[in-house]
Amino acid sequence: MNNNFCNNNIYKDISAILSNNLISSNIDLNDLYEKMKMSYEEEHHKIESCFYISKKDIIGYGDLLNNKPIENLGIDLPIYFGDCNSKRKIMIVAMDPKRSGQRDDSISVGTVFALNQKKDRETKTNDYWNFIEPLTDNAFVYLTDIYKLYYESFGFKNNKQTKILSNKDPEFISKTSIPFNTNKLILEAEINLIKPDTIIALGNESANALKMISNIKTTNLDIIHNGISYLFMPHISRTVTQSIPTIANLFIAMGKIKNDAEFESIGNQINNLKGKLFMK
């Protein structure tokens, strides 16, 4: 069993938070965490990357799930890495547990970025793990979603059916809605539990949701709020990072056009550093 993944009994406190506010206590989250810990490094203990619960097991969103046809429902459990006694504690928040390809209204439960699975951590395109792993050398790193549920519903715009994502649904993200206040309550409980000195939001959507829930008003890259350092960084998905060489070449090309050595130098530096971006 790997002591770096979900070590000690913090997962039991996380399970209690979720059982009190989101997922029915009929679902044994402690047992799921134990199975994930067993499967973290050992292929012969491999479990599925997610399991399924029904809508009746969700207790935190009022009648939302019963009011309209929805699909591709998902919940990702928070996970953590590193020594919980580290002086530095980092909380990384993603947007929501996006799903696709589910044909029924069951809810798949997995983990943030599916990092409990060895095959998902080791894929060459998993920039999330490449980013997170080096941080665990000298920090405790906790990963969670701001919006705990993802779903897709359908409405009509200009007399045409259109898909509505949960993170765009007013019934889910309005400050006066039950789901919004449930997500806010859970996130605040997680912050109180982990007591991070740094909270990192990945991507603009995550940053905007975090600012709204935490009542933070800033356009800066970082801010100190309630004694915690908040960092709102660009997303690190492959669709974003694969553009780095293009940005580097843009600087180089503009440097040549303007006969500006500084522009060319910046482009060359980006090219030289891009491979080290997520290295230790």
Secondary structure, 3 states (H helix, E strand, C coil): CCCCECCCCHHHHHHHHHHHHCECCCCCHHHHHHHHHHHCCCHHHCCCCCEEECHHHECCCCCHHHCCCEEEEEEEECEEECCCCCCCEEEEEECCCCCCCCCCCCEEEEEHHHCCCHHHHHCCCCHHHHHHHHHCCCCEEEEEECCCCEEEEEEEECCEEEEEEHHHCHHHHCCCCHHHHHHHHHHHHHHHHHCCCEEEEECHHHHHHHHHHHCCCCCCCEEEECCEEEEEECCCCHHHHCCHHHHHHHHHHHHHHHCCHHHHHHHHHHHHHHHHCCCC
